[in-house]
Amino acid sequence: MDEYGNVSWKEDRATVHFERWIDAAIDAVWEAISTDDGLEKWLAPAKVNLVPNGEVNVDFGEEGLAGGAIIELVPGQVLEYNWGFPGEPDSILRIELEAHSGGGTTLRLDHSLVPADQAVGYGAGWHAHIDQLVEVVTGRDVSDWYERFSELLPHYKGAA
């Protein structure tokens, strides 16, 4: 599994896709992506109402509040919700988890309907955040997001 994500474009929108194997139990990864405390450790402070049509809102401070209504929820496996910052068109964030019998979890993240001019930034941004998620659920020190984002941005610009 390649650690880098893929960005694909269709007209004025893009999809950012990641598939990452994580050496952690699916329950630990689910908690990290679906709870207030879990999201705060690797993404940003969040409020999650984990019910169908509930809300996921992530507070990025000066950048604004992102998130929206839950579209699909399969506890422990799938969390899909609207994603939007104020003044931006809504997009859709979908995270799927798959447990492996020998241990570990595959995470698939798809962020679709991203404005095409923001796809490179979302690619590098989600990559850096997923790195932090892996660090959290495997008990490692969490790296600096801005530093990692800056390292990754040239790769995603080159893939554009």
C-alpha positions in Angstrom: 0.0 0.0 0.0 1.4 3.4 -1.0 1.5 5.9 1.7 0.8 8.7 -0.7 -2.7 9.6 -1.7 -4.1 9.9 -5.2 -5.9 13.0 -6.5 -8.2 12.7 -9.5 -10.1 15.5 -11.2 -13.4 15.6 -13.0 -14.3 19.0 -14.5 -14.1 21.6 -11.6 -14.1 19.1 -8.8 -11.6 16.5 -7.4 -11.4 13.5 -5.2 -8.5 12.8 -2.8 -8.1 9.1 -2.0 -5.9 7.4 0.6 -5.5 3.8 1.6 -3.3 3.1 4.6 -2.6 0.0 6.7 -2.4 0.9 10.4 -0.8 -1.4 13.0 -3.6 -0.9 15.5 -7.0 -2.5 16.3 -10.0 -1.3 14.4 -11.7 -0.2 17.6 -8.8 2.2 18.4 -8.9 3.6 14.9 -12.7 4.0 15.0 -12.5 5.8 18.3 -9.9 8.2 16.8 -12.1 9.1 13.8 -15.5 9.2 15.4 -15.3 10.8 18.8 -14.6 14.3 20.1 -11.6 13.3 22.1 -10.3 11.1 19.3 -10.5 13.7 16.6 -8.9 16.4 18.8 -5.7 14.2 19.1 -4.9 14.2 15.4 -7.2 16.6 13.5 -8.7 19.5 15.6 -11.2 20.1 18.4 -14.5 18.5 17.3 -18.1 17.8 18.3 -19.5 14.6 17.0 -23.1 13.5 17.3 -22.6 9.9 16.1 -26.1 9.0 14.9 -27.6 8.9 11.4 -28.1 12.5 10.2 -26.1 13.7 13.2 -23.4 16.4 12.8 -19.6 16.2 12.8 -18.0 19.7 13.3 -14.3 20.2 13.4 -13.0 23.6 14.7 -9.9 24.7 12.8 -9.7 28.0 14.7 -9.1 31.0 12.3 -9.7 28.7 9.3 -13.2 28.1 10.5 -15.6 25.3 11.4 -15.6 22.4 8.9 -18.0 19.4 8.7 -21.7 18.8 8.4 -24.4 16.1 8.5 -23.6 12.4 8.6 -24.6 10.7 5.4 -23.7 7.1 6.2 -22.9 5.5 9.5 -21.9 1.8 10.0 -20.5 1.8 13.5 -16.9 0.6 13.5 -16.7 0.5 9.7 -17.9 3.6 7.8 -18.3 7.2 8.6 -19.3 9.6 5.8 -20.4 13.2 6.2 -20.6 16.5 4.5 -17.5 18.6 4.7 -17.5 22.3 4.2 -15.8 25.5 5.4 -17.8 28.8 5.5 -17.8 30.2 2.0 -16.7 27.0 0.3 -18.8 24.5 -1.6 -19.7 21.4 0.3 -17.7 18.2 -0.3 -18.0 14.7 1.1 -15.6 13.0 3.5 -15.9 9.2 3.7 -13.7 7.0 5.9 -13.9 3.2 5.8 -12.1 0.8 8.1 -11.4 -2.9 7.5 -10.0 -5.1 10.3 -7.4 -7.8 9.4 -7.5 -11.2 11.0 -3.7 -11.0 11.8 -4.1 -7.6 13.4 -4.1 -4.1 12.1 -6.6 -2.0 10.2 -6.9 -0.7 6.6 -8.2 2.9 6.5 -9.6 4.2 3.3 -10.3 8.0 3.1 -12.1 9.6 0.2 -12.7 13.3 0.1 -14.9 13.9 -3.0 -16.3 17.0 -4.6 -13.3 19.0 -3.5 -13.0 22.3 -5.5 -10.3 21.5 -8.1 -8.1 24.5 -7.1 -8.0 23.1 -3.5 -7.2 19.5 -4.3 -3.4 19.7 -3.9 -3.7 21.3 -0.5 -6.3 18.8 0.6 -4.0 16.0 -0.6 -1.0 17.2 1.4 -3.3 18.1 4.3 -5.0 14.8 4.6 -1.7 13.0 4.2 -0.2 14.9 7.1 -3.4 14.4 9.3 -3.4 10.6 8.5 0.2 10.5 9.6 -0.8 12.0 12.9 -3.7 9.6 13.2 -1.3 6.7 12.8 1.0 8.2 15.4 -1.9 8.6 17.9 -3.3 5.1 17.5 0.1 3.4 17.6 1.2 5.4 20.7 3.9 7.5 19.1 4.6 11.2 19.6 2.5 13.3 17.3 4.6 15.1 14.6 4.1 18.8 13.7 1.3 19.1 11.2 2.6 22.3 9.5 6.1 20.9 9.1 4.8 17.6 7.6 2.3 19.5 5.3 5.2 21.6 4.0 7.3 18.5 3.3 4.4 16.8 1.4 3.0 19.8 -0.6 5.7 19.5 -3.4 4.8 15.9 -4.0 1.1 16.7 -4.5 1.9 19.7 -6.6 4.0 17.5 -8.8 1.2 14.9 -9.1 -1.3 17.6 -10.2 
